[in-house]
Amino acid sequence: MAGAFDLALTGPRRYHGVVVPDPWIGAGRARAEPDDLKRALALFALACALAAALMILTLSALLV
């Protein structure tokens, strides 16, 4: 999902005051914006709705 939203993962970060100089994964932006979170939640909701529809169709086919 990070690639779809043009976001890079990991990169340098701080643990207990010590900087860990890990490389970035991906070529996207380092920071997510509020719109990125809204889009990710919308995509997740769509995926859940599709999964529920598929389960209903499968169960209805099994019960026939």
Steps between C-alpha positions, in 0.01 A plus 500: 500500500790736568609476138149576377498818707858597405637456854842370603533267799745474791805722451701666776327497839576540868483228767562608860698802380717302254457566127472186289616593147293246305438572131162602362295229331336643187543829322194678638449772755624454856192642673136401466247781476145494641364444148719188469336358813153580368576330168650197677191464721273530195700229321483278810122551529457409132710186544292400805175556310623291208611222735160503673320485165717209390429314824125555463506378140704195597276412793183546295642270230584237760153508654318445171 
